[in-house]
């Protein structure tokens, strides 16, 4: 499998970036396509208003991402996880292509990429979407989101070490140990009605799908493809992969008022609008800042699960959730050298 991401023309992860830098929050890696002088883009002096605007855009994107699970739970009861994922990607891909058509980006020389890199990125995103919705359906928004987001950096780090021979740092290993301990607490609180073993498996599957998407998308953005175009293509591939599932699942819900609202919200807001806001904010922020801001995603998802869906995980599960979020925050501090 190592040959999938390596080879004669492969682009290895940049020196000094730990495996989870793009596993913890792979969305921030799309900032690489916003100019050839990366350091100048990241570390240039910031106007106060521009800095605030950029942070608010990233926070807005994180909040949009966090509503995904709750939106699914509030959607039609007859909707299936595969069907919801397919509709989300179809609508999201179409919206992204529209945004790309109207966006004006400077011409950047790109490196030709093999087709399988795009396919792996699309497959990873499709796998993430389908299993994530299954996870939140089975085990709740709070637990499903935290386990999926918590396992993604762990699995990305493992795959990175296997594929790129990039050994993780001590900080990463400590953060990973804390995250695993937190997820173990969540699993062992399974006697609570909101915790499901199969739901945890689905959440881990979502983490694996996101890890594959992380590794492949890293190659894509490093080739010079503009982030909006790259995401439009990746989500388009994911939509094509999931579209056939609509032939085998119940689709009556799609044509209801709730189904149309769910599809538009998930596609336009949590995909197109969220990724546009994230990319716009990334242009003027350091990676460590964006990572810390996007920790709002599992926090908001947990709050929404409790406030909107009346999810009440056991105290042990809450403690595990806090441990996972703390581990992600601790590891993210090493994303780039502190200024």
C-alpha positions as CSV (number, residue, x, y, z in Angstrom):
1,X,0.0,0.0,0.0
2,X,2.9,2.3,0.5
3,X,3.2,2.7,-3.3
4,X,-0.1,4.4,-3.3
5,X,1.2,7.6,-1.8
6,X,4.9,7.2,-2.7
7,X,6.8,6.7,-5.9
8,X,9.1,8.4,-8.3
9,X,7.2,11.6,-8.4
10,X,5.6,11.5,-4.9
11,X,5.7,14.5,-2.7
12,X,6.6,13.6,0.9
13,X,5.2,15.5,3.9
14,X,7.2,18.7,4.5
15,X,10.1,18.4,6.9
16,X,9.1,19.5,10.4
17,X,5.4,18.8,10.1
18,X,4.3,16.0,12.3
19,X,2.0,13.3,10.9
20,X,-1.1,14.7,12.7
21,X,-0.5,18.2,11.4
22,X,-2.7,17.2,8.4
23,X,-4.5,14.4,10.2
24,X,-5.7,16.5,13.2
25,X,-7.3,19.0,10.9
26,X,-6.6,18.2,7.3
27,X,-8.8,21.0,6.1
28,X,-6.1,23.5,7.0
29,X,-3.7,21.9,4.5
30,X,-5.6,23.6,1.6
31,X,-3.8,26.8,2.4
32,X,-0.8,25.5,0.4
33,X,-2.6,26.4,-2.8
34,X,-2.8,30.1,-2.1
35,X,0.7,31.1,-3.3
36,X,4.1,29.9,-4.1
37,X,5.8,31.7,-1.1
38,X,4.2,29.7,1.7
39,X,6.1,31.3,4.5
40,X,5.3,34.8,3.3
41,X,1.6,33.8,3.2
42,X,1.6,32.4,6.7
43,X,3.8,34.7,8.6
44,X,3.2,38.1,7.0
45,X,2.1,40.9,9.4
46,X,-1.6,40.9,9.9
47,X,-3.9,43.9,9.9
48,X,-6.1,43.6,13.0
49,X,-9.4,43.7,11.1
50,X,-8.1,41.1,8.6
51,X,-6.9,38.8,11.4
52,X,-10.3,39.0,13.2
53,X,-12.2,38.4,10.0
54,X,-10.0,35.4,9.2
55,X,-10.5,33.9,12.6
56,X,-14.3,34.4,12.4
57,X,-14.4,32.7,9.0
58,X,-12.6,29.7,10.3
59,X,-14.8,29.6,13.4
60,X,-17.8,29.9,11.2
61,X,-16.6,26.9,9.1
62,X,-16.0,24.9,12.3
63,X,-19.5,25.6,13.5
64,X,-20.9,24.6,10.1
65,X,-19.0,21.3,10.2
66,X,-20.3,20.7,13.8
67,X,-24.0,20.8,12.7
68,X,-23.6,17.9,10.4
69,X,-24.5,15.2,12.9
70,X,-27.3,17.1,14.5
71,X,-28.8,17.9,11.1
72,X,-28.8,14.2,10.2
73,X,-30.5,13.4,13.5
74,X,-33.2,16.0,12.9
75,X,-33.8,14.8,9.3
76,X,-36.5,12.4,8.1
77,X,-36.5,9.1,10.1
78,X,-36.7,7.1,6.8
79,X,-33.4,8.6,5.6
80,X,-30.5,6.1,5.5
81,X,-26.9,7.0,6.2
82,X,-25.8,6.1,2.7
83,X,-28.6,8.1,1.2
84,X,-27.9,11.1,3.3
85,X,-24.1,11.0,2.5
86,X,-24.8,10.6,-1.2
87,X,-27.2,13.6,-1.3
88,X,-24.8,15.7,0.8
89,X,-21.9,15.1,-1.6
90,X,-24.0,15.6,-4.7
91,X,-25.4,18.9,-3.6
92,X,-22.1,20.0,-2.0
93,X,-20.1,19.1,-5.2
94,X,-22.5,21.0,-7.4
95,X,-22.4,24.1,-5.1
96,X,-18.6,23.9,-5.0
97,X,-18.4,23.8,-8.8
98,X,-20.6,26.9,-8.9
99,X,-18.4,28.7,-6.4
100,X,-15.3,27.6,-8.4
101,X,-16.8,28.9,-11.6
102,X,-17.3,32.4,-10.2
103,X,-14.0,32.5,-8.1
104,X,-11.1,34.3,-9.6
105,X,-7.8,32.7,-8.6
106,X,-4.3,33.6,-9.8
107,X,-2.8,31.1,-12.2
108,X,-0.5,28.7,-10.4
109,X,1.7,26.1,-12.1
110,X,0.6,22.6,-11.0
111,X,2.3,19.3,-10.9
112,X,0.5,16.5,-12.8
113,X,-1.1,14.0,-10.4
114,X,-1.9,10.4,-11.1
115,X,-5.6,9.6,-11.2
116,X,-5.5,7.2,-8.3
117,X,-4.6,10.1,-5.9
118,X,-7.9,11.8,-6.7
119,X,-9.8,8.5,-6.5
120,X,-8.3,7.8,-3.0
121,X,-9.2,11.3,-1.8
122,X,-12.7,10.9,-3.1
123,X,-13.1,7.4,-1.6
124,X,-11.8,8.5,1.7
125,X,-14.3,11.4,1.9
126,X,-17.1,9.1,0.7
127,X,-16.2,6.5,3.4
128,X,-16.0,9.2,6.0
129,X,-19.4,10.6,5.1
130,X,-21.2,7.3,5.0
131,X,-19.8,5.9,8.2
132,X,-20.0,9.2,10.1
133,X,-23.7,9.4,9.5
134,X,-24.1,5.8,10.6
135,X,-22.0,6.5,13.7
136,X,-24.1,9.5,14.9
137,X,-27.3,7.5,14.2
138,X,-26.2,4.6,16.2
139,X,-24.3,6.2,19.1
140,X,-25.3,9.8,19.2
141,X,-23.8,13.1,17.8
142,X,-21.5,13.8,20.8
143,X,-19.8,10.4,21.0
144,X,-19.8,9.7,17.3
145,X,-18.3,13.1,16.4
146,X,-15.6,13.0,19.1
147,X,-14.5,9.4,18.3
148,X,-14.4,10.1,14.6
149,X,-12.5,13.3,15.0
150,X,-10.3,11.8,17.7
151,X,-9.4,8.7,15.8
152,X,-8.6,10.5,12.5
153,X,-5.3,12.0,13.6
154,X,-4.3,8.8,15.3
155,X,-4.9,6.7,12.1
156,X,-3.4,9.4,9.9
157,X,-0.2,9.4,12.0
158,X,0.0,5.6,11.8
159,X,-0.5,5.5,8.1
160,X,2.0,8.4,7.7
161,X,4.6,6.4,9.6
162,X,4.0,3.3,7.6
163,X,3.9,5.0,4.2
164,X,6.4,7.8,4.6
165,X,8.6,6.4,7.3
166,X,7.9,9.5,9.3
167,X,8.2,8.7,13.0
168,X,5.9,10.7,15.3
169,X,7.1,13.0,18.0
170,X,6.9,12.4,21.7
171,X,4.2,15.0,22.0
172,X,2.2,13.2,19.3
173,X,2.6,9.9,21.1
174,X,1.5,11.4,24.4
175,X,-1.5,13.2,22.9
176,X,-2.4,9.9,21.1
177,X,-2.2,8.0,24.4
178,X,-4.5,10.5,26.0
179,X,-6.9,10.4,23.1
180,X,-7.0,6.6,23.1
181,X,-7.6,6.6,26.9
182,X,-10.5,9.1,26.4
183,X,-12.1,7.0,23.7
184,X,-11.7,3.9,25.8
185,X,-13.7,5.6,28.6
186,X,-16.4,6.4,26.0
187,X,-16.5,2.8,24.9
188,X,-16.5,1.4,28.5
189,X,-19.5,3.6,29.3
190,X,-21.4,1.5,26.8
191,X,-24.1,0.6,29.3
192,X,-25.4,4.1,28.7
193,X,-28.2,4.1,26.1
194,X,-26.3,6.6,23.9
195,X,-23.3,4.4,23.5
196,X,-23.3,1.6,20.9
197,X,-20.5,-0.8,20.0
198,X,-21.4,-0.8,16.3
199,X,-21.6,3.0,16.5
200,X,-18.1,3.2,17.8
201,X,-16.9,0.9,14.9
202,X,-18.6,3.2,12.4
203,X,-16.9,6.2,14.0
204,X,-13.5,4.5,13.7
205,X,-14.3,3.8,10.1
206,X,-15.1,7.5,9.6
207,X,-11.7,8.3,11.1
208,X,-10.0,5.9,8.7
209,X,-11.8,7.4,5.7
210,X,-10.7,10.9,6.9
211,X,-7.1,9.7,7.2
212,X,-7.1,8.5,3.6
213,X,-8.6,11.8,2.5
214,X,-6.0,13.6,4.6
215,X,-3.0,11.8,3.0
216,X,-4.3,12.1,-0.6
217,X,-5.5,15.7,-0.3
218,X,-2.0,16.6,1.0
219,X,-0.6,15.4,-2.3
220,X,-3.2,17.3,-4.2
221,X,-2.8,20.7,-2.7
222,X,1.0,20.4,-2.8
223,X,0.7,20.0,-6.5
224,X,-0.6,23.6,-6.8
225,X,-4.3,23.0,-7.5
226,X,-6.4,25.8,-6.1
227,X,-8.2,24.6,-3.0
228,X,-11.7,25.3,-4.2
229,X,-11.1,23.4,-7.4
230,X,-9.4,20.6,-5.5
231,X,-12.3,20.2,-3.1
232,X,-14.9,20.4,-5.9
233,X,-13.2,17.6,-7.7
234,X,-12.8,15.4,-4.6
235,X,-16.4,15.9,-3.5
236,X,-17.5,15.3,-7.1
237,X,-15.7,12.0,-7.1
238,X,-17.2,11.1,-3.7
239,X,-20.6,11.9,-5.1
240,X,-20.1,9.7,-8.1
241,X,-19.0,6.8,-5.9
242,X,-22.0,7.2,-3.6
243,X,-24.7,7.9,-6.2
244,X,-25.3,4.2,-7.1
245,X,-26.3,3.5,-3.5
246,X,-29.4,5.6,-4.1
247,X,-30.6,2.8,-6.3
248,X,-30.7,0.4,-3.3
249,X,-31.9,2.5,-0.4
250,X,-35.1,4.3,0.4
251,X,-35.2,7.7,-1.4
252,X,-38.7,8.8,-0.8
253,X,-37.5,11.1,2.0
254,X,-35.5,13.2,-0.5
255,X,-38.7,14.6,-2.0
256,X,-40.2,15.7,1.3
257,X,-39.9,19.1,2.8
258,X,-37.6,17.8,5.5
259,X,-35.5,15.9,2.9
260,X,-35.0,18.9,0.7
261,X,-34.0,21.1,3.7
262,X,-31.6,18.4,5.0
263,X,-30.0,18.0,1.6
264,X,-29.6,21.7,1.0
265,X,-28.2,22.3,4.5
266,X,-25.7,19.5,4.4
267,X,-24.6,20.2,0.9
268,X,-24.6,24.0,0.7
269,X,-23.8,24.9,4.3
270,X,-21.6,22.1,5.7
271,X,-19.7,21.4,2.5
272,X,-19.6,24.4,0.0
273,X,-20.0,27.4,2.3
274,X,-18.0,25.8,5.1
275,X,-15.0,24.9,2.9
276,X,-15.1,28.3,1.2
277,X,-15.1,30.1,4.6
278,X,-12.3,27.8,5.8
279,X,-10.1,28.4,2.7
280,X,-10.7,32.2,2.9
281,X,-9.7,32.3,6.6
282,X,-6.6,30.1,6.1
283,X,-4.9,32.6,3.8
284,X,-4.1,35.0,6.7
285,X,-3.7,32.7,9.7
286,X,-1.0,30.4,11.0
287,X,-1.8,26.7,11.0
288,X,-1.6,26.4,14.8
289,X,-4.3,29.1,15.1
290,X,-6.7,27.4,12.7
291,X,-6.2,24.1,14.5
292,X,-7.1,25.6,17.8
293,X,-10.1,27.4,16.4
294,X,-11.4,24.3,14.7
295,X,-11.5,22.5,18.1
296,X,-14.8,24.3,18.3
297,X,-16.2,21.6,16.0
298,X,-16.3,18.7,18.5
299,X,-17.2,21.1,21.3
300,X,-20.2,22.6,19.4
301,X,-21.3,19.1,18.2
302,X,-21.3,17.9,21.8
303,X,-23.3,20.9,23.0
304,X,-25.8,20.5,20.1
305,X,-26.2,16.9,20.9
306,X,-27.0,17.7,24.5
307,X,-29.1,20.8,24.0
308,X,-31.0,20.0,20.8
309,X,-31.2,16.2,20.8
310,X,-31.3,15.7,24.6
311,X,-28.4,13.3,24.5
312,X,-27.1,12.6,28.0
313,X,-24.0,10.5,27.9
314,X,-22.9,9.1,31.2
315,X,-20.4,11.0,33.3
316,X,-17.6,8.6,32.3
317,X,-18.3,9.3,28.6
318,X,-18.3,13.1,29.2
319,X,-14.9,12.7,30.9
320,X,-13.6,10.7,27.9
321,X,-14.9,13.4,25.5
322,X,-13.1,16.1,27.4
323,X,-9.9,14.0,27.3
324,X,-10.1,13.6,23.6
325,X,-10.6,17.3,23.0
326,X,-7.8,18.1,25.4
327,X,-5.4,15.7,23.6
328,X,-6.2,17.3,20.2
329,X,-5.6,20.8,21.7
330,X,-2.3,19.7,23.3
331,X,-1.0,18.1,20.1
332,X,-2.0,21.1,17.9
333,X,0.4,23.3,19.9
334,X,3.3,21.6,18.1
335,X,1.9,22.1,14.6
336,X,4.3,24.9,13.9
337,X,7.1,26.6,15.8
338,X,5.8,28.9,18.4
339,X,6.4,32.6,17.7
